């Protein structure tokens, strides 16, 4: 089984890179790391980059996960091949773009593009945001799934993720102690469904709510609190229909708790997404 070490980055295509990049800086509050090759790279913590906007199809999304070493990457490629998953090794130029030693790319059963990388670069300097959002780092992604039950089997049986909880057919999957790093939501198309950044406190979350409203950014869910992970959240709409989320206070499932942990089943109901009463204006969250 493949052991995902951590989520690393998300790459998003856009037809208007100037506008998308401005949004990442001014609205989300990410630090621009560099511009090169028709792309802009952004930081949200000590990693070289955690989000990339590149010139291309807005439906072209890739999520990168880190493995421990080259031996694990080679073993992962072999396992995926034996599972009848088409695997492609990254070229030297693509490795340079991603600032990794090496990587492979494949698609999950829905068609979501996934990179597995080794030796990704760290920045060597502090994260310095353009304004004080309280962001502490890129934390998780929601993925579209044409069949969440089928895809859960792939992510757990092949990629080694564990189910923390489920909302209807949608699993919330962890790869470390954090309640979830991947969430699979029903959709007719593949791609990233939302991008999450953690903020330091609920104070940062509420300041963001007022700031985003004043800037005319469409709030699509929240402020609220997830009964699954316990995190307080705020979702807002970004370029090309991408949804961004700030959250804080996410639940951790420790190694000591792991053996006795039983995933909970929540109904596909608005109360399963927010225990405070907020109603989502997000297609994949609507009952």
For each residue, the residues with C-beta under 8 A, 3 or more apart:
1: 79 157 158 159 160
2: 67 72 75 76 79 80 116 158 159 160
3: 67 68 72 160
4: 7 65 66 67 116 159 160 161 175 181
5: 65 66 67 68 175 176
6: 65 66 175 176 181
7: 4 63 64 65 66 138 139 140 141 175 181 182
8: 47 50 64 65 66 115 117 120
9: 47 49 50 51 52 63 64 98 120 138
10: 50 51 52 61 62 63 64 138 141 192 195
11: 51 52 54 60 61 62 63 64
12: 20 51 52 53 54 58 60 61 192 240 242
13: 53 54 55 56 57 58 59 60 61
14: 17 19 20 53 54 55 56 58 239 240
15: 55 58 240
16: 19 20 239
17: 14 20 21 38 39 40 53 54 55
18: 21 22
19: 14 16 22 23 239
20: 12 14 16 17 23 24 53 238 239 240
21: 17 18 24 25 32 35 40 42 53
22: 18 19 25 26
23: 19 20 26 27 28 238 239
24: 20 21 27 28 30 32 40 42 51 53
25: 21 22 28 29 30 31 32 42 130
26: 22 23 29 130 131
27: 23 24 212 215 217 236 238 244
28: 23 24 25 133 197 238 244
29: 25 26 129 130 131 132 133 135
30: 24 25 42 43 44 50 51 129 130 135
31: 25 42 43 44 127 128 129 130
32: 21 24 25 35 40 41 42 43
33: 41 42 43 48 49 123
34: 40 41
35: 21 32 39 40 41
36: 39 41 97
37: 54 97
38: 17 54 55
39: 17 35 36 52 53 54 55 97
40: 17 21 24 32 34 35 52 53 54
41: 32 33 34 35 36 48 49 51 52
42: 21 24 25 30 31 32 33 49 50 51 52 53
43: 30 31 32 33 47 48 49 50 123 127
44: 30 31 47 50 51 127 129 135 137 138 197
45: 50 127 135 136 137 138
46: 122 123 126 127
47: 8 9 43 44 50 120 121 122 123 137 138
48: 33 41 43 99 120 121 122 123
49: 9 33 41 42 43 52 99
50: 8 9 10 30 42 43 44 45 47 137 138
51: 9 10 11 12 24 30 41 42 44 138 195
52: 9 10 11 12 39 40 41 42 49
53: 12 13 14 17 20 21 24 39 40 42 239
54: 11 12 13 14 17 37 38 39 40
55: 13 14 15 17 38 39
56: 13 14 60
57: 13 60
58: 12 13 14 15 239 240 241
59: 13 189 191
60: 11 12 13 56 57 113
61: 10 11 12 13 112 113 190 191 192
62: 10 11 105 113 114 115
63: 7 9 10 11 112 113 114 115 141 143 192
64: 7 8 9 10 11 98 100 103 114 115 116 117 120
65: 4 5 6 7 8 114 115 116 117 175
66: 4 5 6 7 8 116 117 118 120
67: 2 3 4 5 72 73 76 116 117 118
68: 3 5 72 118
69: 72 73 118 119
70: 73 74 101 102 118
71: 74 75
72: 2 3 67 68 69 75 76 118
73: 67 69 70 76 77 102 103 104 116 117 118
74: 70 71 77 78
75: 2 71 72 78 79
76: 2 67 72 73 79 80 104 116
77: 73 74 80 81 87 89 104
78: 74 75 81 82
79: 1 2 75 76 82 83 158
80: 2 76 77 83 85 87 104 106 158
81: 77 78 84 85 87
82: 78 79
83: 79 80 158
84: 81
85: 80 81 106 107 158
86: 106 107
87: 77 80 81 104 105 106
88: 104 105 106
89: 77 102 103 104
90: 94 95 98 100 102 103 104 105 115
91: 94 95
92: 95 96
93: 96 97
94: 90 91 97 98 103
95: 90 91 92 98 100 101 102 103
96: 92 93 99
97: 36 37 39 93 94
98: 9 64 90 94 95 103 115 117 120
99: 48 49 96 120 121
100: 64 90 95 103 117 118 119 120 121
101: 70 95 117 118 119 120
102: 70 73 89 90 95 117 118 119
103: 64 73 89 90 94 95 98 100 115 116 117 118
104: 73 76 77 80 87 88 89 90 115 116
105: 62 87 88 90 113 114 115 116
106: 80 85 86 87 88 113 114 116
107: 85 86 110 111 112 113 114 190
108: 111 112 114 143 151 154 155
109: 146 147 150 151 154
110: 107 143 144 145 146 147 151 190
111: 107 108 146 190
112: 61 63 107 108 143 144 145 190 191 192
113: 60 61 62 63 105 106 107 190
114: 62 63 64 65 105 106 107 108
115: 8 62 63 64 65 90 98 103 104 105
116: 2 4 64 65 66 67 73 76 103 104 105 106
117: 8 64 65 66 67 73 98 100 101 102 103 120
118: 66 67 68 69 70 72 73 100 101 102 103
119: 69 100 101 102
120: 8 9 47 48 64 66 98 99 100 101 117
121: 47 48 99 100
122: 46 47 48
123: 33 43 46 47 48 127
124:
125: 128
126: 46
127: 31 43 44 45 46 123 135
128: 31 125
129: 29 30 31 44 132 133 135
130: 25 26 29 30 31
131: 26 29
132: 29 129
133: 28 29 129 199 204 208 246
134: 199 200 201 203 204 205 207 208
135: 29 30 44 45 127 129 197 198 199 200 204 246
136: 45 197 198 199 200
137: 44 45 47 50 197 198
138: 7 9 10 44 45 47 50 51 195 196 197
139: 7 178 181 196 197 198 247 250
140: 7 178 180 181 182 183 196
141: 7 10 63 181 182 183 192 193 194 195 196
142: 182 183 184 185 192 193 194 196 243 284
143: 63 108 110 112 151 182 183 184 185 190 191 192 193
144: 110 112 184 185 186 187 189 190 191 192 193 284
145: 110 112 148 151 170 184 185 186 187
146: 109 110 111 151 186 187 188 190
147: 109 110 150 151
148: 145 151 152 169 170 171 184 185 186
149: 152 153 169
150: 109 147 153 154
151: 108 109 110 143 145 146 147 148 154 155 184
152: 148 149 155 156 163 171 173 184
153: 149 150 156 157
154: 108 109 150 151 157 158 159
155: 108 151 152 158 159 161 171 173 182 184
156: 152 153 159 160 161 162 163 171 173
157: 1 153 154
158: 1 2 79 80 83 85 154 155
159: 1 2 4 154 155 156
160: 1 2 3 4 156 175
161: 4 155 156 173 174 175 181 182
162: 156 173 174 175 258
163: 152 156 166 171 172 173 263
164: 171 172 173 174 179 180 228 229 251 253 261 263
165: 171 172 179 180 228 229 263 264 265 266
166: 163 169 170 171 172 263 264 265 266
167: 170 172 228 266 267 268 272 273
168: 186 266 267 268 272
169: 148 149 166 186 268
170: 145 148 166 167 183 184 185 186 268
171: 148 152 155 156 163 164 165 166 183 184 263
172: 163 164 165 166 167 179 180 182 183 228 229
173: 152 155 156 161 162 163 164 180 181 182 183 184
174: 161 162 164 177 178 179 180 181 253
175: 4 5 6 7 65 160 161 162 181 182
176: 5 6 181
177: 174 252 253 254 255
178: 139 140 174 181 250 252
179: 164 165 172 174 228 229 230 231 250 251 252 253
180: 140 164 165 172 173 174 183 228 229
181: 4 6 7 139 140 141 161 173 174 175 176 178
182: 7 140 141 142 143 155 161 172 173 175
183: 140 141 142 143 170 171 172 173 180 193
184: 142 143 144 145 148 151 152 155 170 171 173
185: 142 143 144 145 148 170 193 284 285
186: 144 145 146 148 168 169 170 284
187: 144 145 146 190 191 193 283 284
188: 146
189: 59 144
190: 61 107 110 111 112 113 143 144 146 187
191: 59 61 112 143 144 187
192: 10 12 61 63 112 141 142 143 144 195 242
193: 141 142 143 144 183 185 187 243 284
194: 141 142 235 242 243 244 245 282
195: 10 51 138 141 192 238 242 243 244 245
196: 138 139 140 141 142 244 245 246 247
197: 28 44 135 136 137 138 139 244 245 246 247
198: 135 136 137 139 246 247 248 250
199: 133 134 135 136 204 205 208 246 247 248
200: 134 135 136 203 204 248
201: 134 204 205 248
202: 205 206 232 248 249
203: 134 200 206 207
204: 133 134 135 199 200 201 207 208 246 248
205: 134 199 201 202 208 209 223 232 233 234 246 247 248
206: 202 203 209 210 223
207: 134 203 204 210 211
208: 133 134 199 204 205 211 212 234 246
209: 205 206 212 213 219 222 223 234
210: 206 207 213 214
211: 207 208 214 215
212: 27 208 209 215 217 219 234 236
213: 209 210 216 217 219
214: 210 211
215: 27 211 212
216: 213
217: 27 212 213 236 237
218: 236 237
219: 209 212 213 222 234 235 236 237
220: 235 236 237 243 280 281 282
221: 224 233 234 235 273 274 278 279 280 281 282 285
222: 209 219 233 234 235 274 278
223: 205 206 209 232 233 234 276 278
224: 221 232 233 234 273 274 275 276 277 278
225: 230 231 232 233 274 275 276
226: 229 230 231 233 247 273 274 275
227: 230 266 271 272 274 275
228: 164 165 167 172 179 180 251 264 266 272
229: 164 165 172 179 180 226 247 250 251
230: 179 225 226 227 249 250 251
231: 179 225 226 247 248 249 250 251
232: 202 205 223 224 225 247 248 249
233: 205 221 222 223 224 225 226 245 246 247 274
234: 205 208 209 212 219 221 222 223 224 245 246 247
235: 194 219 220 221 222 243 244 245 280 282
236: 27 212 217 218 219 220 243 244 245
237: 217 218 219 220 241 242 243 244
238: 20 23 27 28 195 241 242 243 244
239: 14 16 19 20 23 53 58 242
240: 12 14 15 20 58
241: 58 237 238
242: 12 192 194 195 237 238 239
243: 142 193 194 195 220 235 236 237 238 282
244: 27 28 194 195 196 197 235 236 237 238
245: 194 195 196 197 233 234 235 236
246: 133 135 196 197 198 199 204 205 208 233 234
247: 139 196 197 198 199 205 226 229 231 232 233 234 250
248: 198 199 200 201 202 204 205 231 232
249: 202 230 231 232
250: 139 178 179 198 229 230 231 247
251: 164 179 228 229 230 231
252: 177 178 179
253: 164 174 177 179 257 258 261
254: 177 257 258
255: 177 258
256: 259
257: 253 254 260 261
258: 162 253 254 255 261
259: 256
260: 257
261: 164 253 257 258
262:
263: 163 164 165 166 171
264: 165 166 228
265: 165 166
266: 165 166 167 168 227 228 269 272
267: 167 168 272
268: 167 168 169 170 272 287
269: 266 272 273 287
270: 273 274 279 280 287
271: 227 274 275
272: 167 168 227 228 266 267 268 269
273: 167 221 224 226 269 270 280 285
274: 221 222 224 225 226 227 233 270 271 277 278 279 280
275: 224 225 226 227 271
276: 223 224 225
277: 224 274
278: 221 222 223 224 274
279: 221 270 274
280: 220 221 235 270 273 274 285 286
281: 220 221 286
282: 194 220 221 235 243 285 286
283: 187 286
284: 142 144 185 186 187 193
285: 185 221 273 280 282
286: 280 281 282 283
287: 268 269 270
